[in-house]
């Protein structure tokens, strides 16, 4: 019996290995969150041993933050090539190995230059992992569970930030160089776990099929369908044939290079969506709150230790609301609505941050100290509301969306360029934020009110809904050629054709 892609999807249920592979691979996303978050604690005022040992200037402090994102930009571009050549699984392991090297250099740093080099190398690894992990998850997931399984990317990023915040809070009490070397050294642990653990997880079946390893792709699909005892072999074989036909058609009719991302109208559309969803994710202001929480909480009148505690609670809150969204909502309400509605709500949150910070910032600019506990708490509440809205929109959806909109022959390159867009804008924001806070204070938040409102319009105009569709069907949303006529007719189509012929003969 032959099946359509929709029929295949209806018979495809996530097996235990789907969850294990998606969640374990997301250790790479945890590393992303921890590496990104721990620097905020280490460079905070409470880490007196860091400041006495390195004595960094403002420009060096900015470099420590931004060079990480710069390395990630290039890492994301590199991953697009290695993902096609060596596979998704090996690329994850490559990112893990680079992370071990970079984090070791950071931990052993004896001067600012060595610390910056370690951050650059670690950033390179995070660029690789941030691009490849959601792609790997998407290619191992059935359509109706792809949002949940790919959404683990953002959940584990949140978990990484959460862990970094509380490690930062705890290590602040340590007396001596261990105060900053312990939190930096802990980065190595998840990198080692990921490198070793990926040896027992499956390759992407779509990648195996694309490089001619069809038997391995078939065996992997059987494994992903629950093993030979549970898998429906006719469904597995139909899925294999669908992939092979799609891959063969793409091989005969399209090439695989970066120009293909913009060569045709459908590809230009999907590339714009991939690049913009990641750029807009940054221009919500999320990393202004993440990287410079000590500055923001300080503006609201909270001391160094209070800042670390608030940041730790915020991390737990972010994890909770992200888990609720990817578990119960994203595969029901889709991708488009959360992006549109979320953008508008994030604009409101940034407006609230503008208002609550105004009095504190104005007083500081006059060299005065403004004290208002209620307003300070309101400012913290605005940050928490921002975290909620982000975790129900761009946080998980940006990673899900970029990983499912590109066809097989350009999926790795498309995800690579999209992720690089995230990190390029990350670098820009990391560089301008401390300057902007010094120059215009609380008014800097108004920039993000405007960008969030523009995100709302862009998402409404450009982004199609992709929920519950196979990766091959999503291409039709962007105007790709329908290659289903290259496939044998389904059993239902055969019966309809037979009845049609009999009806014509009787007439």
C-alpha positions as CSV (number, residue, x, y, z in Angstrom):
1,X,0.0,0.0,0.0
2,X,1.2,3.5,-0.9
3,X,0.7,6.5,1.4
4,X,0.6,10.3,0.8
5,X,2.7,12.5,3.0
6,X,-0.4,13.4,5.0
7,X,-1.1,9.6,5.5
8,X,2.5,9.0,6.6
9,X,2.2,11.8,9.1
10,X,-1.0,10.3,10.5
11,X,0.7,7.0,11.1
12,X,3.9,8.5,12.6
13,X,4.0,8.7,16.4
14,X,7.1,9.9,18.3
15,X,8.9,6.9,19.8
16,X,11.1,7.1,22.9
17,X,14.2,7.5,20.8
18,X,12.7,10.7,19.2
19,X,12.5,12.3,22.7
20,X,15.9,11.0,23.8
21,X,17.7,12.2,20.7
22,X,16.0,15.6,20.7
23,X,16.5,16.2,24.4
24,X,20.1,14.9,24.5
25,X,21.1,16.9,21.4
26,X,19.7,20.0,23.2
27,X,22.6,19.8,25.6
28,X,24.2,21.8,22.9
29,X,21.5,24.4,23.5
30,X,22.1,24.2,27.2
31,X,25.7,25.0,26.6
32,X,24.6,28.0,24.4
33,X,22.5,29.3,27.3
34,X,25.1,28.7,30.0
35,X,28.0,30.1,28.0
36,X,26.0,33.2,27.1
37,X,24.6,33.7,30.6
38,X,27.6,33.0,32.8
39,X,29.5,36.0,31.5
40,X,26.9,38.3,32.9
41,X,27.6,37.0,36.4
42,X,31.4,36.9,36.0
43,X,31.7,40.5,34.9
44,X,29.2,41.8,37.5
45,X,30.3,44.1,40.3
46,X,30.0,41.3,42.9
47,X,32.9,39.3,41.3
48,X,35.6,41.3,42.9
49,X,38.3,38.7,42.3
50,X,37.6,38.8,38.5
51,X,38.0,42.6,38.5
52,X,41.2,42.6,40.7
53,X,42.8,39.8,38.6
54,X,42.0,41.1,35.0
55,X,41.2,44.8,35.7
56,X,39.4,45.1,32.4
57,X,38.6,48.5,30.9
58,X,35.1,49.2,29.5
59,X,36.2,48.3,26.0
60,X,37.8,45.0,27.2
61,X,34.6,44.2,29.1
62,X,32.6,44.8,25.9
63,X,35.0,42.6,24.0
64,X,34.6,39.8,26.4
65,X,30.8,39.8,25.8
66,X,30.7,40.6,22.1
67,X,33.6,38.4,20.8
68,X,31.6,35.4,21.9
69,X,28.8,36.4,19.5
70,X,31.3,37.2,16.8
71,X,32.8,33.7,17.0
72,X,29.3,32.3,16.9
73,X,28.5,34.2,13.7
74,X,31.4,32.4,11.9
75,X,30.6,29.1,13.6
76,X,27.1,29.1,12.2
77,X,28.4,29.6,8.7
78,X,30.9,26.8,9.1
79,X,28.2,24.5,10.3
80,X,26.3,24.9,7.1
81,X,29.2,23.2,5.2
82,X,30.0,20.5,7.7
83,X,26.4,19.5,8.2
84,X,26.1,18.6,4.5
85,X,29.5,16.9,4.2
86,X,29.8,15.0,7.5
87,X,26.2,15.0,8.7
88,X,24.2,16.6,11.5
89,X,25.4,14.2,14.1
90,X,29.1,14.6,13.5
91,X,28.7,18.4,13.3
92,X,27.2,18.4,16.8
93,X,30.2,16.5,18.0
94,X,32.5,19.0,16.2
95,X,30.9,21.8,18.0
96,X,31.3,20.0,21.3
97,X,35.0,19.4,20.7
98,X,35.6,23.1,19.9
99,X,33.6,24.1,23.0
100,X,35.9,21.9,25.2
101,X,39.0,23.7,23.8
102,X,37.5,27.2,24.1
103,X,36.1,26.7,27.6
104,X,39.4,25.2,28.8
105,X,41.3,28.3,27.6
106,X,38.8,30.6,29.4
107,X,39.1,28.7,32.6
108,X,42.9,28.8,32.6
109,X,43.2,32.4,31.4
110,X,46.0,34.4,32.9
111,X,45.2,37.7,31.2
112,X,42.4,39.4,29.4
113,X,43.7,38.5,25.9
114,X,43.7,34.8,26.8
115,X,40.2,35.1,28.2
116,X,39.0,36.8,25.0
117,X,40.6,34.2,22.8
118,X,38.8,31.5,24.8
119,X,35.5,33.3,24.5
120,X,36.0,33.6,20.7
121,X,36.7,29.8,20.3
122,X,33.7,29.0,22.6
123,X,31.6,31.3,20.5
124,X,32.6,29.5,17.4
125,X,31.4,26.2,18.9
126,X,28.1,27.8,20.0
127,X,27.5,29.1,16.5
128,X,27.9,25.5,15.2
129,X,25.6,24.1,17.9
130,X,22.9,26.8,17.8
131,X,22.5,26.1,14.0
132,X,22.8,22.3,13.9
133,X,20.8,21.2,17.0
134,X,17.4,22.5,16.0
135,X,18.0,21.2,12.5
136,X,18.8,17.7,13.8
137,X,15.8,17.8,16.0
138,X,13.5,18.8,13.2
139,X,14.7,16.0,10.9
140,X,14.1,13.4,13.5
141,X,10.7,14.6,14.5
142,X,7.2,13.6,13.1
143,X,5.2,16.7,11.9
144,X,2.7,16.9,14.8
145,X,5.5,16.7,17.4
146,X,8.1,18.8,15.6
147,X,7.3,22.0,17.6
148,X,7.6,20.1,20.9
149,X,10.9,18.4,20.1
150,X,12.5,21.3,18.3
151,X,11.2,23.6,21.0
152,X,13.6,21.9,23.4
153,X,16.3,24.1,21.9
154,X,14.8,27.2,23.6
155,X,13.9,25.3,26.7
156,X,17.5,24.1,27.2
157,X,18.8,27.6,26.3
158,X,16.6,28.8,29.2
159,X,17.9,26.0,31.4
160,X,21.5,27.1,30.6
161,X,20.8,30.7,31.5
162,X,19.0,29.5,34.7
163,X,21.9,27.3,35.7
164,X,24.4,30.1,34.9
165,X,22.5,32.6,37.0
166,X,22.4,30.4,40.1
167,X,26.0,29.2,39.6
168,X,26.9,32.8,39.3
169,X,25.0,33.6,42.5
170,X,26.6,30.8,44.5
171,X,30.2,31.3,43.3
172,X,30.1,35.0,44.1
173,X,30.6,33.9,47.8
174,X,33.9,32.2,46.9
175,X,37.1,33.9,48.1
176,X,39.9,33.7,45.5
177,X,40.3,33.1,41.8
178,X,38.0,30.1,42.0
179,X,35.2,32.7,42.2
180,X,35.4,33.1,38.4
181,X,37.3,30.0,37.4
182,X,34.7,27.5,38.7
183,X,31.8,29.0,36.8
184,X,33.9,29.2,33.7
185,X,35.2,25.7,34.1
186,X,31.7,24.2,34.5
187,X,31.2,25.0,30.8
188,X,33.4,22.0,29.9
189,X,31.0,19.4,31.5
190,X,28.0,19.6,29.1
191,X,30.4,19.8,26.2
192,X,32.1,16.5,27.1
193,X,28.7,14.9,27.8
194,X,27.4,15.9,24.3
195,X,30.6,14.8,22.5
196,X,30.5,11.3,24.0
197,X,26.7,10.8,24.1
198,X,26.2,11.6,20.4
199,X,28.1,8.4,19.5
200,X,25.0,6.3,20.4
201,X,22.3,8.6,18.9
202,X,21.1,8.1,15.3
203,X,22.1,10.0,12.2
204,X,19.4,12.2,10.5
205,X,17.6,9.8,8.1
206,X,17.2,12.5,5.6
207,X,20.9,13.2,5.5
208,X,21.6,9.5,5.2
209,X,19.3,9.3,2.2
210,X,20.8,12.3,0.6
211,X,24.3,10.8,0.6
212,X,23.2,7.4,-0.7
213,X,23.1,5.5,2.5
214,X,19.5,4.4,1.9
215,X,19.6,1.2,4.0
216,X,20.9,3.1,7.0
217,X,18.2,5.7,6.5
218,X,15.6,2.9,6.5
219,X,17.0,1.3,9.6
220,X,17.0,4.7,11.4
221,X,13.4,5.3,10.5
222,X,12.4,1.9,11.8
223,X,14.2,2.9,15.0
224,X,12.4,6.3,15.1
225,X,9.1,4.5,14.6
226,X,9.6,2.4,17.7
227,X,11.7,-0.5,16.5
228,X,10.7,-3.5,14.3
229,X,8.1,-4.7,16.9
230,X,6.2,-1.5,16.7
231,X,7.0,0.1,13.4
232,X,4.6,-0.3,10.4
233,X,7.0,-1.3,7.7
234,X,4.7,-0.2,4.9
235,X,4.7,3.3,6.4
236,X,8.4,3.3,6.9
237,X,9.0,2.2,3.3
238,X,6.6,4.9,2.0
239,X,8.4,7.6,4.0
240,X,11.8,6.3,2.6
241,X,10.4,6.5,-1.0
242,X,9.0,10.0,-0.4
243,X,12.4,11.2,0.7
244,X,14.2,9.5,-2.1
245,X,11.9,11.0,-4.8
246,X,12.3,14.5,-3.3
247,X,16.1,14.2,-3.0
248,X,16.4,12.8,-6.6
249,X,14.2,15.6,-8.0
250,X,16.2,18.2,-6.1
251,X,19.5,16.7,-7.3
252,X,18.3,16.7,-11.0
253,X,16.7,20.1,-10.9
254,X,18.5,22.3,-8.4
255,X,22.1,23.0,-7.2
256,X,23.3,23.4,-3.7
257,X,25.1,26.7,-3.0
258,X,24.5,29.9,-1.2
259,X,23.2,31.7,-4.3
260,X,20.3,29.2,-4.4
261,X,19.0,30.8,-1.2
262,X,18.0,33.9,-3.2
263,X,17.9,32.6,-6.8
264,X,14.2,31.9,-7.0
265,X,11.1,33.7,-5.6
266,X,10.2,30.8,-3.2
267,X,13.8,30.5,-2.0
268,X,14.1,34.3,-1.5
269,X,10.9,34.3,0.5
270,X,11.9,31.4,2.8
271,X,15.4,32.9,3.2
272,X,14.0,36.2,4.2
273,X,11.8,34.5,6.7
274,X,14.7,32.5,8.2
275,X,17.0,35.4,8.4
276,X,14.4,37.9,9.6
277,X,13.0,35.6,12.3
278,X,16.4,35.4,13.9
279,X,17.2,39.0,13.4
280,X,13.9,40.1,14.9
281,X,14.5,37.7,17.8
282,X,17.5,39.7,18.8
283,X,15.7,43.1,18.2
284,X,13.0,42.2,20.7
285,X,15.7,43.2,23.2
286,X,16.0,39.8,24.8
287,X,19.8,40.0,25.1
288,X,19.7,43.5,26.4
289,X,17.9,42.0,29.4
290,X,20.1,38.8,29.5
291,X,23.6,40.3,29.0
292,X,23.2,43.5,30.9
293,X,20.8,42.5,33.7
294,X,23.2,44.0,36.3
295,X,23.0,47.4,34.6
296,X,19.2,47.3,34.3
297,X,18.7,46.0,37.9
298,X,21.2,48.5,39.1
299,X,19.3,51.3,37.4
300,X,16.2,50.1,39.3
301,X,18.1,50.5,42.7
302,X,19.1,46.9,43.4
303,X,22.5,45.9,44.7
304,X,25.0,43.4,43.2
305,X,23.9,40.4,45.2
306,X,20.2,41.2,44.7
307,X,20.8,41.5,41.0
308,X,22.2,37.9,40.9
309,X,19.3,36.6,42.9
310,X,16.7,38.3,40.7
311,X,18.5,37.0,37.6
312,X,18.4,33.5,39.0
313,X,14.6,33.7,39.7
314,X,14.1,35.1,36.2
315,X,15.9,32.1,34.7
316,X,13.6,29.7,36.6
317,X,10.6,31.7,35.4
318,X,11.8,31.6,31.8
319,X,12.2,27.8,31.9
320,X,8.7,27.2,33.3
321,X,6.9,29.3,30.7
322,X,8.9,27.9,27.8
323,X,8.1,24.4,28.9
324,X,4.4,25.2,29.1
325,X,4.5,26.7,25.6
326,X,6.4,23.9,23.7
327,X,4.5,21.1,25.6
328,X,0.9,22.3,25.3
329,X,0.7,25.1,22.8
330,X,3.1,25.4,19.9
331,X,1.9,22.3,18.0
332,X,-1.7,23.4,18.5
333,X,-1.7,27.2,17.8
334,X,1.3,27.0,15.3
335,X,4.1,29.4,14.6
336,X,2.5,32.5,12.9
337,X,0.1,33.6,15.7
338,X,2.7,33.5,18.5
339,X,5.1,35.6,16.4
340,X,2.5,38.3,15.5
341,X,0.8,38.5,18.9
342,X,4.1,38.0,20.8
343,X,5.8,40.9,18.9
344,X,3.0,43.3,20.0
345,X,3.1,42.2,23.6
346,X,6.9,42.5,23.7
347,X,6.5,46.1,22.6
348,X,4.2,46.7,25.5
349,X,6.7,45.1,27.9
350,X,9.5,47.3,26.6
351,X,7.3,50.4,27.0
352,X,6.8,49.3,30.7
353,X,10.5,48.9,31.1
354,X,10.9,52.4,29.7
355,X,8.5,53.9,32.1
356,X,9.7,52.1,35.2
357,X,13.4,53.0,34.5
358,X,12.8,56.6,33.7
359,X,12.9,58.2,37.2
360,X,16.0,56.2,38.3
361,X,17.8,57.0,35.0
362,X,17.0,60.7,35.1
363,X,18.2,61.0,38.7
364,X,21.5,59.1,37.9
365,X,22.1,61.5,34.9
366,X,22.0,64.4,37.4
367,X,24.3,62.6,39.8
368,X,21.5,62.0,42.3
369,X,20.1,58.8,43.8
370,X,16.4,58.1,43.3
371,X,14.8,55.6,45.7
372,X,11.4,54.1,45.1
373,X,10.9,50.4,46.1
374,X,7.5,50.1,44.5
375,X,8.8,51.4,41.1
376,X,11.8,49.1,41.3
377,X,9.6,46.1,41.8
378,X,7.4,47.2,38.9
379,X,10.5,47.4,36.8
380,X,11.4,43.8,37.7
381,X,7.8,42.8,37.0
382,X,8.1,44.3,33.5
383,X,11.3,42.2,32.8
384,X,9.5,39.1,34.0
385,X,6.5,39.8,31.7
386,X,9.0,40.3,28.8
387,X,10.4,36.9,29.6
388,X,7.0,35.3,29.5
389,X,6.0,36.9,26.2
390,X,9.4,36.0,24.6
391,X,9.2,32.4,25.8
392,X,5.8,32.1,24.1
393,X,6.9,33.6,20.8
394,X,10.3,34.2,19.4
395,X,12.2,32.2,22.0
396,X,11.2,28.7,20.7
397,X,9.5,29.6,17.4
398,X,12.6,31.2,15.8
399,X,14.5,28.0,16.1
400,X,11.6,25.8,15.1
401,X,10.8,28.0,12.1
402,X,14.2,28.3,10.6
403,X,14.8,24.5,10.8
404,X,11.6,23.5,8.9
405,X,11.1,26.0,6.1
406,X,14.1,25.0,3.8
407,X,14.1,22.0,1.4
408,X,16.5,19.1,2.0
409,X,19.2,20.3,-0.5
410,X,19.5,23.7,1.1
411,X,18.3,23.1,4.6
412,X,21.7,23.2,6.2
413,X,22.8,26.3,4.3
414,X,19.5,28.0,5.0
415,X,19.7,27.3,8.7
416,X,23.3,28.3,8.7
417,X,22.6,31.7,7.2
418,X,19.6,32.2,9.5
419,X,21.6,31.4,12.6
420,X,24.4,33.6,11.5
421,X,21.8,36.5,11.2
422,X,21.0,35.9,14.9
423,X,24.6,36.2,15.9
424,X,25.4,39.1,13.7
425,X,22.6,41.1,15.3
426,X,23.7,39.8,18.7
427,X,27.2,41.3,18.1
428,X,25.7,44.6,17.1
429,X,23.4,44.8,20.2
430,X,26.2,43.6,22.6
431,X,28.4,46.5,21.3
432,X,25.9,49.3,21.3
433,X,24.0,48.5,24.5
434,X,26.5,49.8,27.1
435,X,27.2,52.9,25.0
436,X,23.5,53.5,24.6
437,X,22.8,53.1,28.3
438,X,25.5,55.6,29.1
439,X,24.4,58.1,26.4
440,X,20.6,58.0,26.6
441,X,19.8,55.9,29.7
442,X,16.2,54.6,29.9
443,X,15.3,56.0,26.4
444,X,17.3,53.1,24.9
445,X,14.3,50.8,25.7
446,X,12.2,52.9,23.3
447,X,14.3,51.6,20.4
448,X,12.9,48.1,21.2
449,X,9.4,49.3,21.4
450,X,9.7,50.4,17.8
451,X,11.5,47.3,16.6
452,X,8.9,45.0,18.3
453,X,6.1,46.9,16.6
454,X,7.9,46.6,13.2
455,X,8.3,42.8,13.9
456,X,4.5,42.5,14.3
457,X,4.0,43.9,10.8
458,X,6.8,41.8,9.1
459,X,5.5,38.6,10.7
460,X,1.9,39.4,9.5
461,X,3.0,40.1,5.9
462,X,5.7,37.4,5.3
463,X,5.3,34.4,7.5
464,X,3.1,31.4,6.5
465,X,1.9,28.9,9.0
466,X,3.9,25.6,9.0
467,X,2.4,23.6,11.9
468,X,1.5,19.9,11.3
469,X,3.0,19.7,7.9
470,X,5.8,17.4,6.8
471,X,9.1,19.1,5.9
472,X,8.4,18.3,2.2
473,X,4.9,19.8,2.3
474,X,6.2,23.0,3.8
475,X,8.0,23.7,0.5
476,X,4.6,24.0,-1.2
477,X,3.7,26.9,1.1
478,X,6.5,28.9,-0.4
479,X,5.7,28.0,-4.0
480,X,8.0,25.1,-4.6
481,X,7.2,22.6,-7.4
482,X,4.9,19.8,-6.4
483,X,6.8,16.6,-7.2
484,X,4.1,14.2,-5.9
485,X,3.3,13.3,-9.5
486,X,6.6,11.5,-9.6
487,X,5.3,9.1,-6.9
488,X,3.1,5.9,-7.4
489,X,-0.6,6.5,-6.8
490,X,-1.9,5.7,-3.3
491,X,-4.3,2.8,-2.8
492,X,-7.2,5.3,-2.4
493,X,-6.2,7.0,-5.7
494,X,-6.1,3.6,-7.5
495,X,-9.6,2.8,-6.3
496,X,-11.0,6.2,-7.3
497,X,-9.4,5.9,-10.7
498,X,-10.9,2.4,-11.2
499,X,-14.4,3.6,-10.2
500,X,-14.0,6.5,-12.6
501,X,-13.1,4.2,-15.5
502,X,-16.0,1.9,-14.7
503,X,-18.4,4.8,-14.5
504,X,-17.2,6.1,-17.9
505,X,-17.7,2.6,-19.5
506,X,-21.2,2.2,-18.1
507,X,-22.1,5.7,-19.4
